[in-house]
Amino acid sequence: MADTTTATLRKTINTTLRSHLMSYLPASSTSDPSHLNKDLNPTALRHISPSSFLLALGAPSDLTITPIDYIAQFGKELAASKVKSVDYISDVVIDTEGLFAAARSGYTISLRTTERRCS
């Protein structure tokens, strides 16, 4: 059984992860991509998975994106699309020693002319 400190840390990381994944809603509704970084360490790198997706696009399989670069790109996309809902957050992995968390998430995105579900 995890000690109280580890359990509290795990809960805090989980809350932060879920808050971050939900931040796409206010970022879209207010057209303010800075919401995406409110829960992140400024040096945290974003990783895209699966790596096979990146390889299919001709990108390096270990591509990372800085928070600043990510919100700049997301800000450009707001003109064409908005996140309407968070459909699921699953496969949550929390590393209390490394202070790291990852999850799979799916969103419904409203495009200028249509709507589609993205995972």
TIFIFI-542683 format. One record per residue: chain; x, y, z of N, C-alpha, C in turn. Coordinates in pm, 1 decimal, m for minus. Example, Ala and Ser with C-alpha at 12.3 -4.5 7.8 and 13.67 -1.06 7.14 Angstrom:
% residues 2
@unit = A; neast = 1319.0; nnorth = m569.0; nup = 780.0; caeast = 1230.0; canorth = m450.0; caup = 780.0; ceast = 1320.0; cnorth = m330.0; cup = 780.0 .
@unit = A; neast = 1285.0; nnorth = m225.0; nup = 708.0; caeast = 1367.0; canorth = m106.0; caup = 714.0; ceast = 1290.0; cnorth = 3.0; cup = 787.0 .
END
This chain:
% residues 119
@unit = A; neast = 83.9; nnorth = m117.1; nup = 0.0; caeast = 0.0; canorth = 0.0; caup = 0.0; ceast = 89.2; cnorth = 124.5; cup = 0.0 .
@unit = A; neast = 49.8; nnorth = 222.8; nup = m82.8; caeast = 128.8; canorth = 344.9; caup = m93.7; ceast = 117.9; cnorth = 426.4; cup = 34.4 .
@unit = A; neast = 229.5; nnorth = 489.3; nup = 71.0; caeast = 222.5; canorth = 574.6; caup = 190.1; ceast = 139.9; cnorth = 699.5; cup = 158.7 .
@unit = A; neast = 104.2; nnorth = 773.0; nup = 260.0; caeast = 15.0; canorth = 888.5; caup = 244.7; ceast = 73.7; cnorth = 992.7; cup = 150.5 .
@unit = A; neast = 204.8; nnorth = 1016.9; nup = 161.1; caeast = 269.3; canorth = 1115.9; caup = 75.5; ceast = 258.8; cnorth = 1076.0; cup = m70.9 .
@unit = A; neast = 286.9; nnorth = 950.3; nup = m101.6; caeast = 279.1; canorth = 901.9; caup = m239.5; ceast = 135.5; cnorth = 905.2; cup = m289.4 .
@unit = A; neast = 40.8; nnorth = 865.5; nup = m206.6; caeast = m100.4; canorth = 867.3; caup = m245.8; ceast = m147.2; cnorth = 1009.5; cup = m273.2 .
@unit = A; neast = m105.0; nnorth = 1103.9; nup = m190.4; caeast = m141.8; canorth = 1244.1; caup = m209.8; ceast = m79.8; cnorth = 1298.0; cup = m338.3 .
@unit = A; neast = 46.0; nnorth = 1264.4; nup = m362.4; caeast = 114.5; canorth = 1306.5; caup = m483.8; ceast = 45.4; cnorth = 1248.4; cup = m606.7 .
@unit = A; neast = 11.2; nnorth = 1120.4; nup = m601.6; caeast = m58.4; canorth = 1054.4; caup = m712.9; ceast = m190.7; cnorth = 1126.1; cup = m742.2 .
@unit = A; neast = m265.7; nnorth = 1158.9; nup = m638.0; caeast = m394.2; canorth = 1227.8; caup = m653.4; ceast = m373.6; cnorth = 1366.6; cup = m715.2 .
@unit = A; neast = m272.1; nnorth = 1437.5; nup = m668.8; caeast = m242.4; canorth = 1571.6; caup = m720.9; ceast = m204.0; cnorth = 1564.7; cup = m868.6 .
@unit = A; neast = m118.6; nnorth = 1470.6; nup = m904.7; caeast = m77.5; canorth = 1455.3; caup = m1044.7; ceast = m197.9; cnorth = 1419.1; cup = m1131.0 .
@unit = A; neast = m282.0; nnorth = 1329.0; nup = m1082.8; caeast = m401.2; canorth = 1289.1; caup = m1157.9; ceast = m494.8; cnorth = 1408.7; cup = m1179.6 .
@unit = A; neast = m515.3; nnorth = 1488.9; nup = m1076.2; caeast = m600.8; canorth = 1607.6; caup = m1086.4; ceast = m543.5; cnorth = 1706.2; cup = m1187.4 .
@unit = A; neast = m412.3; nnorth = 1726.6; nup = m1182.6; caeast = m345.4; canorth = 1818.1; caup = m1274.9; ceast = m355.4; cnorth = 1767.4; cup = m1418.3 .
@unit = A; neast = m333.0; nnorth = 1637.7; nup = m1438.5; caeast = m342.6; canorth = 1578.4; caup = m1572.1; ceast = m482.3; cnorth = 1599.5; cup = m1630.1 .
@unit = A; neast = m584.5; nnorth = 1566.8; nup = m1552.5; caeast = m722.2; canorth = 1580.1; caup = m1601.0; ceast = m758.6; cnorth = 1726.2; cup = m1626.1 .
@unit = A; neast = m713.2; nnorth = 1815.5; nup = m1541.3; caeast = m737.1; canorth = 1957.8; caup = m1562.1; ceast = m673.3; cnorth = 2003.3; cup = m1692.7 .
@unit = A; neast = m551.8; nnorth = 1957.1; nup = m1716.9; caeast = m482.7; canorth = 1992.5; caup = m1840.8; ceast = m559.4; cnorth = 1941.0; cup = m1962.0 .
@unit = A; neast = m601.8; nnorth = 1815.4; nup = m1959.5; caeast = m672.4; canorth = 1759.5; caup = m2074.6; ceast = m807.7; cnorth = 1826.5; cup = m2097.4 .
@unit = A; neast = m869.1; nnorth = 1874.6; nup = m1991.6; caeast = m996.5; canorth = 1946.2; caup = m2004.0; ceast = m976.1; cnorth = 2091.5; cup = m2050.3 .
@unit = A; neast = m852.9; nnorth = 2142.0; nup = m2044.4; caeast = m827.3; canorth = 2282.9; caup = m2075.8; ceast = m851.9; cnorth = 2317.1; cup = m2223.2 .
@unit = A; neast = m868.0; nnorth = 2215.6; nup = m2307.5; caeast = m898.9; canorth = 2242.4; caup = m2448.1; ceast = m1036.1; cnorth = 2309.2; cup = m2462.1 .
@unit = A; neast = m1127.8; nnorth = 2281.9; nup = m2368.2; caeast = m1260.9; canorth = 2343.2; caup = m2375.3; ceast = m1255.3; cnorth = 2494.5; cup = m2354.7 .
@unit = A; neast = m1198.0; nnorth = 2544.9; nup = m2243.4; caeast = m1190.9; canorth = 2691.1; caup = m2230.2; ceast = m1098.5; cnorth = 2755.9; cup = m2334.0 .
@unit = A; neast = m995.5; nnorth = 2686.1; nup = m2376.0; caeast = m907.1; canorth = 2741.7; caup = m2479.2; ceast = m985.4; cnorth = 2765.0; cup = m2608.5 .
@unit = A; neast = m1072.3; nnorth = 2670.6; nup = m2641.6; caeast = m1153.6; canorth = 2684.5; caup = m2762.9; ceast = m1265.7; cnorth = 2785.8; cup = m2745.4 .
@unit = A; neast = m1336.3; nnorth = 2779.4; nup = m2632.3; caeast = m1452.3; canorth = 2867.3; caup = m2614.9; ceast = m1412.6; cnorth = 3014.6; cup = m2602.0 .
@unit = A; neast = m1293.6; nnorth = 3041.7; nup = m2550.8; caeast = m1247.7; canorth = 3180.3; caup = m2536.1; ceast = m1148.4; cnorth = 3221.6; cup = m2645.1 .
@unit = A; neast = m1113.5; nnorth = 3126.6; nup = m2732.8; caeast = m1010.9; canorth = 3149.4; caup = m2836.2; ceast = m879.8; cnorth = 3197.0; cup = m2773.9 .
@unit = A; neast = m846.5; nnorth = 3139.7; nup = m2659.4; caeast = m724.6; canorth = 3175.9; caup = m2586.0; ceast = m642.8; cnorth = 3048.7; cup = m2559.2 .
@unit = A; neast = m546.1; nnorth = 3018.5; nup = m2644.2; caeast = m469.4; canorth = 2894.5; caup = m2628.3; ceast = m382.1; cnorth = 2890.0; cup = m2502.9 .
@unit = A; neast = m365.6; nnorth = 3001.4; nup = m2433.1; caeast = m282.3; canorth = 2999.2; caup = m2312.1; ceast = m341.7; cnorth = 2908.2; cup = m2204.1 .
@unit = A; neast = m472.2; nnorth = 2880.0; nup = m2211.3; caeast = m533.2; canorth = 2786.3; caup = m2116.5; ceast = m462.7; cnorth = 2650.5; cup = m2118.8 .
@unit = A; neast = m406.4; nnorth = 2614.7; nup = m2233.5; caeast = m343.4; canorth = 2483.0; caup = m2249.1; ceast = m217.5; cnorth = 2467.4; cup = m2164.9 .
@unit = A; neast = m157.3; nnorth = 2575.5; nup = m2123.3; caeast = m32.8; canorth = 2567.5; caup = m2047.8; ceast = m48.3; cnorth = 2600.1; cup = m1900.1 .
@unit = A; neast = m169.6; nnorth = 2625.7; nup = m1853.8; caeast = m186.3; canorth = 2670.0; caup = m1714.8; ceast = m143.6; cnorth = 2564.1; cup = m1614.1 .
@unit = A; neast = m149.0; nnorth = 2437.1; nup = m1649.5; caeast = m112.2; canorth = 2330.0; caup = m1557.6; ceast = 24.8; cnorth = 2269.2; cup = m1586.9 .
@unit = A; neast = 93.5; nnorth = 2319.9; nup = m1687.9; caeast = 220.0; canorth = 2258.7; caup = m1729.6; ceast = 341.6; cnorth = 2333.6; cup = m1678.9 .
@unit = A; neast = 445.3; nnorth = 2256.9; nup = m1651.0; caeast = 576.3; canorth = 2314.9; caup = m1625.8; ceast = 622.8; cnorth = 2374.2; cup = m1759.2 .
@unit = A; neast = 676.7; nnorth = 2494.7; nup = m1761.7; caeast = 717.7; canorth = 2556.9; caup = m1888.4; ceast = 819.8; cnorth = 2475.8; cup = m1967.6 .
@unit = A; neast = 890.1; nnorth = 2385.0; nup = m1903.1; caeast = 988.8; canorth = 2303.8; caup = m1975.1; ceast = 933.1; cnorth = 2167.3; cup = m2016.6 .
@unit = A; neast = 806.5; nnorth = 2140.1; nup = m1984.7; caeast = 746.9; canorth = 2010.3; caup = m2018.7; ceast = 732.3; cnorth = 1997.9; cup = m2170.0 .
@unit = A; neast = 781.3; nnorth = 1889.1; nup = m2223.8; caeast = 770.1; canorth = 1865.4; caup = m2367.0; ceast = 648.2; cnorth = 1779.1; cup = m2395.3 .
@unit = A; neast = 582.1; nnorth = 1805.0; nup = m2506.1; caeast = 468.7; canorth = 1723.1; caup = m2549.7; ceast = 520.8; cnorth = 1616.1; cup = m2644.2 .
@unit = A; neast = 467.6; nnorth = 1497.2; nup = m2627.1; caeast = 503.7; canorth = 1383.7; caup = m2711.1; ceast = 378.8; cnorth = 1337.1; cup = m2784.3 .
@unit = A; neast = 391.6; nnorth = 1306.5; nup = m2911.6; caeast = 279.3; canorth = 1259.1; caup = m2990.5; ceast = 292.6; cnorth = 1108.9; cup = m3008.2 .
@unit = A; neast = 183.0; nnorth = 1038.6; nup = m2986.4; caeast = 186.7; canorth = 894.4; caup = m3005.6; ceast = 63.1; cnorth = 851.5; cup = m3082.0 .
@unit = A; neast = 65.5; nnorth = 739.3; nup = m3145.8; caeast = 177.4; canorth = 646.2; caup = m3150.1; ceast = 286.8; cnorth = 695.4; cup = m3244.7 .
@unit = A; neast = 405.7; nnorth = 647.6; nup = m3223.7; caeast = 518.4; canorth = 690.8; caup = m3306.6; ceast = 497.1; cnorth = 653.3; cup = m3452.7 .
@unit = A; neast = 420.1; nnorth = 547.7; nup = m3478.1; caeast = 393.1; canorth = 507.2; caup = m3616.7; ceast = 317.0; cnorth = 617.1; cup = m3692.2 .
@unit = A; neast = 233.1; nnorth = 693.7; nup = m3618.9; caeast = 161.8; canorth = 805.9; caup = m3680.4; ceast = 261.5; cnorth = 909.9; cup = m3730.8 .
@unit = A; neast = 358.9; nnorth = 942.9; nup = m3646.4; caeast = 460.7; canorth = 1040.4; caup = m3685.8; ceast = 542.1; cnorth = 989.8; cup = m3804.9 .
@unit = A; neast = 579.6; nnorth = 862.8; nup = m3800.7; caeast = 656.7; canorth = 805.4; caup = m3910.4; ceast = 577.7; cnorth = 809.4; cup = m4041.3 .
@unit = A; neast = 446.5; nnorth = 783.4; nup = m4034.1; caeast = 362.3; canorth = 787.0; caup = m4153.7; ceast = 356.9; cnorth = 927.8; cup = m4214.3 .
@unit = A; neast = 371.9; nnorth = 1029.4; nup = m4129.2; caeast = 373.3; canorth = 1168.1; caup = m4176.2; ceast = 511.8; cnorth = 1213.0; cup = m4222.6 .
@unit = A; neast = 610.1; nnorth = 1123.9; nup = m4205.7; caeast = 746.1; canorth = 1158.6; caup = m4243.5; ceast = 820.5; cnorth = 1235.8; cup = m4135.7 .
@unit = A; neast = 765.7; nnorth = 1236.2; nup = m4014.3; caeast = 828.4; canorth = 1307.1; caup = m3902.4; ceast = 910.1; cnorth = 1208.7; cup = m3819.2 .
@unit = A; neast = 1004.5; nnorth = 1257.2; nup = m3741.1; caeast = 1080.4; canorth = 1167.3; caup = m3653.1; ceast = 987.6; cnorth = 1103.4; cup = m3549.3 .
@unit = A; neast = 1011.1; nnorth = 978.3; nup = m3517.8; caeast = 924.1; canorth = 906.5; caup = m3423.3; ceast = 934.6; cnorth = 960.3; cup = m3280.8 .
@unit = A; neast = 1039.5; nnorth = 1034.6; nup = m3251.1; caeast = 1058.1; canorth = 1089.6; caup = m3116.6; ceast = 1035.1; cnorth = 1241.4; cup = m3112.5 .
@unit = A; neast = 953.2; nnorth = 1291.6; nup = m3204.4; caeast = 924.4; canorth = 1434.4; caup = m3212.2; ceast = 864.6; cnorth = 1485.8; cup = m3080.9 .
@unit = A; neast = 914.5; nnorth = 1597.5; nup = m3033.2; caeast = 858.8; canorth = 1663.5; caup = m2915.2; ceast = 827.7; cnorth = 1808.6; cup = m2951.2 .
@unit = A; neast = 736.0; nnorth = 1867.8; nup = m2875.0; caeast = 693.5; canorth = 2005.1; caup = m2899.6; ceast = 695.5; cnorth = 2079.3; cup = m2766.4 .
@unit = A; neast = 753.2; nnorth = 2198.2; nup = m2764.6; caeast = 755.5; canorth = 2278.0; caup = m2641.7; ceast = 616.0; cnorth = 2335.7; cup = m2616.4 .
@unit = A; neast = 583.2; nnorth = 2368.1; nup = m2491.5; caeast = 452.9; canorth = 2429.2; caup = m2463.2; ceast = 428.8; cnorth = 2558.5; cup = m2542.3 .
@unit = A; neast = 530.1; nnorth = 2639.9; nup = m2558.4; caeast = 516.3; canorth = 2766.4; caup = m2631.7; ceast = 482.9; cnorth = 2739.8; cup = m2778.6 .
@unit = A; neast = 555.6; nnorth = 2646.0; nup = m2840.1; caeast = 529.6; canorth = 2612.4; caup = m2980.5; ceast = 391.7; cnorth = 2549.7; cup = m2997.9 .
@unit = A; neast = 350.7; nnorth = 2468.8; nup = m2901.2; caeast = 221.2; canorth = 2401.9; caup = m2910.3; ceast = 107.2; cnorth = 2502.9; cup = m2905.1 .
@unit = A; neast = 112.2; nnorth = 2597.9; nup = m2811.6; caeast = 0.8; canorth = 2694.2; caup = m2804.7; ceast = 1.0; cnorth = 2787.8; cup = m2925.6 .
@unit = A; neast = 118.2; nnorth = 2815.4; nup = m2981.0; caeast = 123.3; canorth = 2897.2; caup = m3102.8; ceast = 51.7; cnorth = 2824.9; cup = m3216.9 .
@unit = A; neast = 78.0; nnorth = 2695.0; nup = m3230.4; caeast = 12.4; canorth = 2617.1; caup = m3335.5; ceast = m137.3; cnorth = 2604.2; cup = m3308.6 .
@unit = A; neast = m173.8; nnorth = 2574.8; nup = m3185.2; caeast = m314.7; canorth = 2561.3; caup = m3150.3; ceast = m388.9; cnorth = 2692.6; cup = m3176.4 .
@unit = A; neast = m325.5; nnorth = 2804.0; nup = m3146.7; caeast = m385.6; canorth = 2934.5; caup = m3172.0; ceast = m418.6; cnorth = 2954.5; cup = m3319.4 .
@unit = A; neast = m331.0; nnorth = 2907.3; nup = m3407.6; caeast = m357.0; canorth = 2915.9; caup = m3551.9; ceast = m476.7; cnorth = 2829.0; cup = m3590.9 .
@unit = A; neast = m489.1; nnorth = 2712.5; nup = m3527.1; caeast = m596.2; canorth = 2619.6; caup = m3561.7; ceast = m732.9; cnorth = 2666.6; cup = m3512.9 .
@unit = A; neast = m736.6; nnorth = 2755.8; nup = m3413.2; caeast = m864.3; canorth = 2804.1; caup = m3359.9; ceast = m949.2; cnorth = 2874.4; cup = m3465.1 .
@unit = A; neast = m887.8; nnorth = 2927.7; nup = m3568.3; caeast = m963.6; canorth = 2992.6; caup = m3675.0; ceast = m1045.3; cnorth = 2890.7; cup = m3755.0 .
@unit = A; neast = m1002.0; nnorth = 2766.0; nup = m3756.1; caeast = m1069.2; canorth = 2663.7; caup = m3836.1; ceast = m1142.3; cnorth = 2558.9; cup = m3753.9 .
@unit = A; neast = m1108.5; nnorth = 2544.7; nup = m3625.6; caeast = m1171.0; canorth = 2439.2; caup = m3546.3; ceast = m1178.5; cnorth = 2477.2; cup = m3399.0 .
@unit = A; neast = m1273.8; nnorth = 2416.3; nup = m3331.0; caeast = m1291.3; canorth = 2436.8; caup = m3186.6; ceast = m1319.2; cnorth = 2301.4; cup = m3122.2 .
@unit = A; neast = m1269.6; nnorth = 2280.1; nup = m3002.2; caeast = m1300.5; canorth = 2159.6; caup = m2926.6; ceast = m1437.1; cnorth = 2179.9; cup = m2862.2 .
@unit = A; neast = m1531.8; nnorth = 2088.5; nup = m2893.8; caeast = m1667.8; canorth = 2098.5; caup = m2839.6; ceast = m1684.8; cnorth = 2018.5; cup = m2711.7 .
@unit = A; neast = m1617.4; nnorth = 1902.2; nup = m2704.0; caeast = m1632.2; canorth = 1818.8; caup = m2584.7; ceast = m1511.7; cnorth = 1728.7; cup = m2567.0 .
@unit = A; neast = m1488.7; nnorth = 1690.3; nup = m2442.2; caeast = m1389.1; canorth = 1589.0; caup = m2409.5; ceast = m1468.7; cnorth = 1458.9; cup = m2395.2 .
@unit = A; neast = m1444.8; nnorth = 1364.6; nup = m2484.4; caeast = m1524.5; canorth = 1242.4; caup = m2488.8; ceast = m1474.1; cnorth = 1135.5; cup = m2392.7 .
@unit = A; neast = m1343.6; nnorth = 1129.2; nup = m2374.1; caeast = m1289.1; canorth = 1033.8; caup = m2277.7; ceast = m1145.9; cnorth = 1069.3; cup = m2240.9 .
@unit = A; neast = m1108.7; nnorth = 1028.5; nup = m2121.0; caeast = m970.4; canorth = 1030.6; caup = m2072.9; ceast = m948.3; cnorth = 890.9; cup = m2017.9 .
@unit = A; neast = m854.0; nnorth = 817.9; nup = m2076.7; caeast = m833.0; canorth = 678.8; caup = m2035.3; ceast = m684.5; cnorth = 643.8; cup = m2035.5 .
@unit = A; neast = m656.5; nnorth = 522.1; nup = m1995.0; caeast = m518.9; canorth = 470.1; caup = m1993.7; ceast = m422.6; cnorth = 564.7; cup = m1921.7 .
@unit = A; neast = m468.0; nnorth = 616.5; nup = m1807.8; caeast = m386.6; canorth = 710.5; caup = m1730.0; ceast = m270.8; cnorth = 636.3; cup = m1664.7 .
@unit = A; neast = m151.6; nnorth = 691.0; nup = m1682.2; caeast = m30.8; canorth = 636.4; caup = m1621.9; ceast = 33.5; cnorth = 748.5; cup = m1541.4 .
@unit = A; neast = 62.7; nnorth = 720.9; nup = m1415.0; caeast = 122.8; canorth = 822.1; caup = m1327.3; ceast = 251.3; cnorth = 766.3; cup = m1267.7 .
@unit = A; neast = 359.8; nnorth = 841.5; nup = m1282.4; caeast = 488.8; canorth = 806.7; caup = m1225.1; ceast = 518.0; cnorth = 908.9; cup = m1115.2 .
@unit = A; neast = 497.8; nnorth = 868.7; nup = m989.8; caeast = 517.0; canorth = 963.1; caup = m879.0; ceast = 663.9; cnorth = 996.0; cup = m855.7 .
@unit = A; neast = 753.6; nnorth = 904.5; nup = m887.5; caeast = 896.4; canorth = 934.2; caup = m869.5; ceast = 946.9; cnorth = 1031.4; cup = m974.5 .
@unit = A; neast = 903.7; nnorth = 1009.8; nup = m1100.5; caeast = 948.6; canorth = 1096.4; caup = m1209.2; ceast = 861.8; cnorth = 1220.1; cup = m1227.8 .
@unit = A; neast = 754.1; nnorth = 1231.5; nup = m1147.2; caeast = 659.4; canorth = 1342.4; caup = m1158.6; ceast = 609.6; cnorth = 1355.4; cup = m1302.1 .
@unit = A; neast = 558.3; nnorth = 1245.5; nup = m1354.9; caeast = 520.0; canorth = 1234.3; caup = m1494.2; ceast = 383.8; cnorth = 1167.8; cup = m1503.4 .
@unit = A; neast = 304.9; nnorth = 1210.0; nup = m1599.1; caeast = 176.1; canorth = 1146.1; caup = m1623.9; ceast = 148.5; cnorth = 1144.7; cup = m1773.3 .
@unit = A; neast = 73.1; nnorth = 1045.4; nup = m1816.4; caeast = 32.6; canorth = 1034.9; caup = m1956.5; ceast = m106.2; cnorth = 973.2; cup = m1961.5 .
@unit = A; neast = m177.5; nnorth = 1002.4; nup = m2068.2; caeast = m311.6; canorth = 947.7; caup = m2085.1; ceast = m349.1; cnorth = 950.9; cup = m2232.1 .
@unit = A; neast = m450.8; nnorth = 876.0; nup = m2263.8; caeast = m511.0; canorth = 878.9; caup = m2396.6; ceast = m639.5; cnorth = 960.0; cup = m2382.1 .
@unit = A; neast = m669.8; nnorth = 1045.0; nup = m2478.6; caeast = m790.4; canorth = 1126.4; caup = m2468.9; ceast = m854.4; cnorth = 1141.6; cup = m2606.2 .
@unit = A; neast = m983.8; nnorth = 1166.0; nup = m2605.3; caeast = m1057.8; canorth = 1185.4; caup = m2729.9; ceast = m1147.2; cnorth = 1307.6; cup = m2718.2 .
@unit = A; neast = m1160.0; nnorth = 1378.6; nup = m2827.2; caeast = m1233.0; canorth = 1504.4; caup = m2828.7; ceast = m1326.5; cnorth = 1510.9; cup = m2948.7 .
@unit = A; neast = m1437.7; nnorth = 1582.9; nup = m2936.3; caeast = m1520.2; canorth = 1617.5; caup = m3051.0; ceast = m1479.5; cnorth = 1757.2; cup = m3092.1 .
@unit = A; neast = m1443.1; nnorth = 1769.7; nup = m3218.8; caeast = m1395.0; canorth = 1896.0; caup = m3271.7; ceast = m1494.8; cnorth = 1947.9; cup = m3374.3 .
@unit = A; neast = m1530.7; nnorth = 2072.8; nup = m3362.1; caeast = m1619.8; canorth = 2137.8; caup = m3456.6; ceast = m1533.4; cnorth = 2211.9; cup = m3558.1 .
@unit = A; neast = m1542.6; nnorth = 2169.9; nup = m3683.0; caeast = m1470.0; canorth = 2237.6; caup = m3790.0; ceast = m1558.7; cnorth = 2347.0; cup = m3847.4 .
@unit = A; neast = m1502.2; nnorth = 2436.6; nup = m3921.1; caeast = m1580.1; canorth = 2548.5; caup = m3975.5; ceast = m1705.5; cnorth = 2502.6; cup = m4047.9 .
@unit = A; neast = m1695.8; nnorth = 2393.5; nup = m4122.1; caeast = m1809.7; canorth = 2351.1; caup = m4204.8; ceast = m1871.6; cnorth = 2220.4; cup = m4160.6 .
@unit = A; neast = m1811.0; nnorth = 2150.8; nup = m4065.2; caeast = m1860.3; canorth = 2018.7; caup = m4023.9; ceast = m1816.7; cnorth = 1987.6; cup = m3883.1 .
@unit = A; neast = m1852.4; nnorth = 1871.8; nup = m3834.6; caeast = m1813.0; canorth = 1828.4; caup = m3701.3; ceast = m1761.0; cnorth = 1686.1; cup = m3711.8 .
@unit = A; neast = m1656.1; nnorth = 1654.2; nup = m3636.3; caeast = m1602.1; canorth = 1518.2; caup = m3638.4; ceast = m1540.7; cnorth = 1483.9; cup = m3504.7 .
@unit = A; neast = m1535.1; nnorth = 1356.3; nup = m3475.1; caeast = m1478.1; canorth = 1306.8; caup = m3350.1; ceast = m1334.0; cnorth = 1266.9; cup = m3373.2 .
@unit = A; neast = m1245.0; nnorth = 1311.9; nup = m3288.8; caeast = m1102.2; canorth = 1282.3; caup = m3302.3; ceast = m1052.5; cnorth = 1214.6; cup = m3175.9 .
@unit = A; neast = m967.8; nnorth = 1114.7; nup = m3191.8; caeast = m908.7; canorth = 1044.1; caup = m3077.5; ceast = m759.0; cnorth = 1046.1; cup = m3089.8 .
END
